[in-house]
Amino acid sequence: MERAKNLSSSIFPENLKDQIAILSLYFPRIKVPQEIPYTSAFGFIRWESIAKNYPAALKMMIEAFKRNFEVHLEVDLKKVEREESIETKQDVFWGKVNFFENFSAQTVKKIVKKAKKENFSLGIFEVGCLILTHSERFSKSIGFNCIGDRYQEKGLMRASVVYHPWIYVSDNQIRIGFEWEGVVKIDYLTPVFRF
């Protein structure tokens, strides 16, 4: 099997304090920690700190996107469910993100499962945090597989098929759609978080 291409070294995180300041502008109700370490990490918001359920948090993220982007939804946000949960009690958390390129969701899940450390695949909400805080650092057009989420689309294929959302950013536009987890979306990054 081809080795995973880890792009973490080519996408350096912005200053963590700056990231958290940006996120608090979009989501002012979050509680920002008094002490933020000087460290090279990506910052995120725990979705539970801003909404009662995941679809409501996604709607808030879409509204945040609309401040800077034209948004095209090809998904029904009510059909998006968390597949993986990141366990943290603080409103804001941070850590390392590995970006895997040109692998299907199935393959990345196998790679992550073999890793000895705890890893969490990012969903739409966390990828949204990356986009809001790092849009200037990514290339002009970039796609992300959001395999921390699952899209419940009944009737497309047999029930055992798993779909995951994806986000594609190009210029000032964002498209959010979904794809069967066995498909390799060329040049899309699959971000995986680790504390």
ZAMARSE-357679 format. One record per residue (C-alpha): residue number from 1; residue in three letters; x, y, z. Coordinates in nm, 2 decimals. Example, Ala and Ser with C-alpha at 12.3 -4.5 7.8 and 13.67 -1.06 7.14 Angstrom:
<recs>
+-----+-----+--------+--------+--------+
|   k |   r |      u |      v |      w |
+-----+-----+--------+--------+--------+
|   1 | ALA |   1.23 |  -0.45 |   0.78 |
|   2 | SER |   1.37 |  -0.11 |   0.71 |
+-----+-----+--------+--------+--------+
</recs>
This chain:
<recs>
+-----+-----+--------+--------+--------+
|   k |   r |      u |      v |      w |
+-----+-----+--------+--------+--------+
|   1 | MET |   0.00 |   0.00 |   0.00 |
|   2 | GLU |   0.12 |   0.34 |  -0.09 |
|   3 | ARG |   0.24 |   0.55 |   0.21 |
|   4 | ALA |   0.01 |   0.83 |   0.32 |
|   5 | LYS |   0.13 |   1.17 |   0.21 |
|   6 | ASN |   0.14 |   1.38 |   0.53 |
|   7 | LEU |   0.12 |   1.75 |   0.44 |
|   8 | SER |   0.13 |   1.89 |   0.79 |
|   9 | SER |   0.47 |   2.03 |   0.73 |
|  10 | SER |   0.35 |   2.23 |   0.43 |
|  11 | ILE |   0.05 |   2.39 |   0.61 |
|  12 | PHE |   0.19 |   2.57 |   0.92 |
|  13 | PRO |  -0.07 |   2.69 |   1.17 |
|  14 | GLU |  -0.11 |   3.06 |   1.23 |
|  15 | ASN |  -0.04 |   3.19 |   1.58 |
|  16 | LEU |  -0.27 |   3.00 |   1.82 |
|  17 | LYS |  -0.38 |   3.32 |   2.00 |
|  18 | ASP |  -0.47 |   3.48 |   1.67 |
|  19 | GLN |  -0.67 |   3.17 |   1.56 |
|  20 | ILE |  -0.87 |   3.18 |   1.89 |
|  21 | ALA |  -0.93 |   3.56 |   1.85 |
|  22 | ILE |  -1.06 |   3.50 |   1.50 |
|  23 | LEU |  -1.29 |   3.22 |   1.61 |
|  24 | SER |  -1.42 |   3.43 |   1.90 |
|  25 | LEU |  -1.52 |   3.70 |   1.65 |
|  26 | TYR |  -1.73 |   3.45 |   1.46 |
|  27 | PHE |  -1.86 |   3.28 |   1.78 |
|  28 | PRO |  -1.86 |   3.54 |   2.06 |
|  29 | ARG |  -2.03 |   3.32 |   2.32 |
|  30 | ILE |  -1.73 |   3.09 |   2.36 |
|  31 | LYS |  -1.53 |   3.10 |   2.67 |
|  32 | VAL |  -1.17 |   3.18 |   2.58 |
|  33 | PRO |  -0.91 |   3.04 |   2.82 |
|  34 | GLN |  -0.70 |   3.29 |   3.02 |
|  35 | GLU |  -0.38 |   3.11 |   2.94 |
|  36 | ILE |  -0.31 |   3.02 |   2.58 |
|  37 | PRO |   0.03 |   2.85 |   2.53 |
|  38 | TYR |   0.27 |   2.97 |   2.27 |
|  39 | THR |   0.27 |   2.65 |   2.06 |
|  40 | SER |   0.25 |   2.54 |   1.70 |
|  41 | ALA |  -0.11 |   2.41 |   1.69 |
|  42 | PHE |  -0.44 |   2.44 |   1.51 |
|  43 | GLY |  -0.72 |   2.59 |   1.72 |
|  44 | PHE |  -1.08 |   2.47 |   1.72 |
|  45 | ILE |  -1.41 |   2.54 |   1.89 |
|  46 | ARG |  -1.61 |   2.25 |   2.06 |
|  47 | TRP |  -1.94 |   2.26 |   1.87 |
|  48 | GLU |  -2.14 |   2.17 |   2.18 |
|  49 | SER |  -2.03 |   2.50 |   2.33 |
|  50 | ILE |  -2.24 |   2.70 |   2.07 |
|  51 | ALA |  -2.54 |   2.48 |   1.99 |
|  52 | LYS |  -2.77 |   2.22 |   2.14 |
|  53 | ASN |  -2.73 |   1.98 |   1.84 |
|  54 | TYR |  -2.49 |   1.92 |   1.56 |
|  55 | PRO |  -2.71 |   2.05 |   1.27 |
|  56 | ALA |  -2.77 |   2.37 |   1.46 |
|  57 | ALA |  -2.39 |   2.42 |   1.51 |
|  58 | LEU |  -2.34 |   2.35 |   1.13 |
|  59 | LYS |  -2.60 |   2.63 |   1.05 |
|  60 | MET |  -2.40 |   2.87 |   1.27 |
|  61 | MET |  -2.08 |   2.77 |   1.08 |
|  62 | ILE |  -2.25 |   2.83 |   0.75 |
|  63 | GLU |  -2.36 |   3.18 |   0.87 |
|  64 | ALA |  -1.99 |   3.24 |   0.96 |
|  65 | PHE |  -1.88 |   3.13 |   0.61 |
|  66 | LYS |  -2.14 |   3.37 |   0.45 |
|  67 | ARG |  -1.95 |   3.66 |   0.60 |
|  68 | ASN |  -1.66 |   3.60 |   0.36 |
|  69 | PHE |  -1.78 |   3.34 |   0.11 |
|  70 | GLU |  -2.07 |   3.26 |  -0.12 |
|  71 | VAL |  -2.19 |   2.93 |   0.01 |
|  72 | HIS |  -2.35 |   2.65 |  -0.20 |
|  73 | LEU |  -2.50 |   2.36 |   0.00 |
|  74 | GLU |  -2.55 |   2.03 |  -0.18 |
|  75 | VAL |  -2.63 |   1.86 |   0.15 |
|  76 | ASP |  -2.92 |   1.88 |   0.39 |
|  77 | LEU |  -2.76 |   1.98 |   0.72 |
|  78 | LYS |  -3.02 |   1.78 |   0.92 |
|  79 | LYS |  -2.88 |   1.46 |   0.76 |
|  80 | VAL |  -2.52 |   1.52 |   0.88 |
|  81 | GLU |  -2.43 |   1.33 |   1.19 |
|  82 | ARG |  -2.10 |   1.31 |   1.39 |
|  83 | GLU |  -1.92 |   0.99 |   1.33 |
|  84 | GLU |  -1.64 |   1.06 |   1.56 |
|  85 | SER |  -1.64 |   1.27 |   1.88 |
|  86 | ILE |  -1.35 |   1.48 |   2.02 |
|  87 | GLU |  -1.36 |   1.45 |   2.39 |
|  88 | THR |  -1.29 |   1.79 |   2.55 |
|  89 | LYS |  -1.47 |   2.00 |   2.81 |
|  90 | GLN |  -1.33 |   2.34 |   2.72 |
|  91 | ASP |  -1.50 |   2.56 |   2.45 |
|  92 | VAL |  -1.17 |   2.60 |   2.28 |
|  93 | PHE |  -0.91 |   2.33 |   2.21 |
|  94 | TRP |  -0.60 |   2.29 |   2.00 |
|  95 | GLY |  -0.36 |   2.03 |   1.87 |
|  96 | LYS |  -0.18 |   1.89 |   1.57 |
|  97 | VAL |  -0.35 |   1.81 |   1.24 |
|  98 | ASN |  -0.22 |   1.57 |   0.98 |
|  99 | PHE |  -0.35 |   1.63 |   0.63 |
| 100 | PHE |  -0.37 |   1.31 |   0.42 |
| 101 | GLU |  -0.40 |   1.36 |   0.04 |
| 102 | ASN |  -0.54 |   1.14 |  -0.24 |
| 103 | PHE |  -0.68 |   0.86 |  -0.02 |
| 104 | SER |  -1.03 |   0.74 |   0.02 |
| 105 | ALA |  -1.21 |   0.79 |   0.36 |
| 106 | GLN |  -1.19 |   0.41 |   0.41 |
| 107 | THR |  -0.81 |   0.41 |   0.36 |
| 108 | VAL |  -0.75 |   0.71 |   0.60 |
| 109 | LYS |  -0.97 |   0.54 |   0.86 |
| 110 | LYS |  -0.75 |   0.23 |   0.84 |
| 111 | ILE |  -0.43 |   0.43 |   0.87 |
| 112 | VAL |  -0.57 |   0.62 |   1.17 |
| 113 | LYS |  -0.69 |   0.30 |   1.34 |
| 114 | LYS |  -0.34 |   0.15 |   1.31 |
| 115 | ALA |  -0.18 |   0.46 |   1.47 |
| 116 | LYS |  -0.11 |   0.41 |   1.84 |
| 117 | LYS |  -0.21 |   0.76 |   1.95 |
| 118 | GLU |  -0.57 |   0.88 |   1.97 |
| 119 | ASN |  -0.67 |   1.05 |   1.65 |
| 120 | PHE |  -1.00 |   1.20 |   1.55 |
| 121 | SER |  -1.11 |   1.27 |   1.20 |
| 122 | LEU |  -1.25 |   1.62 |   1.15 |
| 123 | GLY |  -1.61 |   1.69 |   1.05 |
| 124 | ILE |  -1.76 |   1.99 |   0.87 |
| 125 | PHE |  -1.75 |   2.21 |   1.19 |
| 126 | GLU |  -1.38 |   2.16 |   1.27 |
| 127 | VAL |  -1.28 |   2.19 |   0.90 |
| 128 | GLY |  -1.49 |   2.52 |   0.91 |
| 129 | CYS |  -1.26 |   2.64 |   1.19 |
| 130 | LEU |  -0.96 |   2.56 |   0.98 |
| 131 | ILE |  -1.11 |   2.76 |   0.69 |
| 132 | LEU |  -1.20 |   3.06 |   0.90 |
| 133 | THR |  -0.86 |   3.08 |   1.06 |
| 134 | HIS |  -0.63 |   2.98 |   0.77 |
| 135 | SER |  -0.81 |   3.07 |   0.44 |
| 136 | GLU |  -0.51 |   3.28 |   0.34 |
| 137 | ARG |  -0.26 |   3.00 |   0.40 |
| 138 | PHE |  -0.43 |   2.74 |   0.18 |
| 139 | SER |  -0.40 |   2.73 |  -0.20 |
| 140 | LYS |  -0.65 |   2.92 |  -0.41 |
| 141 | SER |  -0.86 |   2.61 |  -0.45 |
| 142 | ILE |  -0.87 |   2.34 |  -0.20 |
| 143 | GLY |  -1.10 |   2.05 |  -0.09 |
| 144 | PHE |  -1.14 |   1.87 |   0.24 |
| 145 | ASN |  -1.29 |   1.53 |   0.31 |
| 146 | CYS |  -1.49 |   1.56 |   0.64 |
| 147 | ILE |  -1.48 |   1.20 |   0.75 |
| 148 | GLY |  -1.55 |   1.29 |   1.11 |
| 149 | ASP |  -1.91 |   1.33 |   0.99 |
| 150 | ARG |  -2.14 |   1.09 |   0.82 |
| 151 | TYR |  -2.41 |   1.19 |   0.57 |
| 152 | GLN |  -2.73 |   0.99 |   0.59 |
| 153 | GLU |  -2.86 |   0.97 |   0.24 |
| 154 | LYS |  -3.11 |   0.69 |   0.21 |
| 155 | GLY |  -3.21 |   0.54 |  -0.12 |
| 156 | LEU |  -2.90 |   0.63 |  -0.32 |
| 157 | MET |  -2.74 |   0.29 |  -0.28 |
| 158 | ARG |  -2.78 |   0.00 |  -0.04 |
| 159 | ALA |  -2.81 |   0.08 |   0.33 |
| 160 | SER |  -2.45 |  -0.03 |   0.43 |
| 161 | VAL |  -2.29 |   0.24 |   0.21 |
| 162 | VAL |  -2.13 |   0.52 |   0.41 |
| 163 | TYR |  -2.12 |   0.88 |   0.28 |
| 164 | HIS |  -1.91 |   1.16 |   0.41 |
| 165 | PRO |  -1.94 |   1.53 |   0.35 |
| 166 | TRP |  -1.67 |   1.73 |   0.18 |
| 167 | ILE |  -1.60 |   2.11 |   0.15 |
| 168 | TYR |  -1.45 |   2.27 |  -0.15 |
| 169 | VAL |  -1.31 |   2.62 |  -0.13 |
| 170 | SER |  -1.24 |   2.82 |  -0.45 |
| 171 | ASP |  -1.18 |   3.19 |  -0.46 |
| 172 | ASN |  -1.47 |   3.34 |  -0.25 |
| 173 | GLN |  -1.70 |   3.03 |  -0.28 |
| 174 | ILE |  -1.76 |   2.73 |  -0.07 |
| 175 | ARG |  -1.94 |   2.42 |  -0.19 |
| 176 | ILE |  -2.04 |   2.15 |   0.06 |
| 177 | GLY |  -2.14 |   1.81 |  -0.08 |
| 178 | PHE |  -2.11 |   1.44 |   0.00 |
| 179 | GLU |  -1.94 |   1.13 |  -0.15 |
| 180 | TRP |  -1.93 |   0.76 |  -0.09 |
| 181 | GLU |  -1.64 |   0.68 |   0.15 |
| 182 | GLY |  -1.47 |   0.45 |  -0.10 |
| 183 | VAL |  -1.41 |   0.73 |  -0.36 |
| 184 | VAL |  -1.07 |   0.90 |  -0.38 |
| 185 | LYS |  -1.13 |   1.27 |  -0.44 |
| 186 | ILE |  -0.81 |   1.37 |  -0.61 |
| 187 | ASP |  -0.62 |   1.66 |  -0.43 |
| 188 | TYR |  -0.87 |   1.67 |  -0.15 |
| 189 | LEU |  -0.71 |   1.67 |   0.20 |
| 190 | THR |  -0.84 |   1.45 |   0.48 |
| 191 | PRO |  -0.76 |   1.62 |   0.81 |
| 192 | VAL |  -0.70 |   1.41 |   1.12 |
| 193 | PHE |  -0.67 |   1.58 |   1.47 |
| 194 | ARG |  -0.45 |   1.47 |   1.76 |
| 195 | PHE |  -0.41 |   1.64 |   2.10 |
+-----+-----+--------+--------+--------+
</recs>
